[in-house]
Amino acid sequence: MGVLSSSPSNMDACIEECLRCMRACEECLTACLQEPDVQARVKCIQTLHDCVEICLTAAHFMAGNSSYSAAVCNICATICEECAKHCGMFEDPHCRECANICGSCADMCRKMSA
């Protein structure tokens, strides 16, 4: 249930998952910048940044019950899938965990956009 209203529980769950993904991506991005192979991670870092931004945007649109929520969730799912793919290319724990969280967020956002 929403903070001030009774928004659908699936929307609340998706908002929470987007915020969890945003946080994981921020943490992963920070960790990636400290890795010795940072040059090999440029595309991953760029995608992590995009994922942070779209997850925040999707959560914002859903919280406001915007009529554009489904469209924003659709692009959020696409970016989260890309982020999971890029993070999955690296063996370190922060990238592996981030890839899992991004995949989960993508699945949830895909359901919201259907």
Secondary structure, DSSP 8 states (H G I E B T S, - for coil): --SSS---HHHHHHHHHHHHHHHHHHHHHHHHTTSTTGGGGHHHHHHHHHHHHHHHHHHHHHHTT-TTHHHHHHHHHHHHHHHHHHHTT--SHHHHHHHHHHHHHHHHHHHHH-
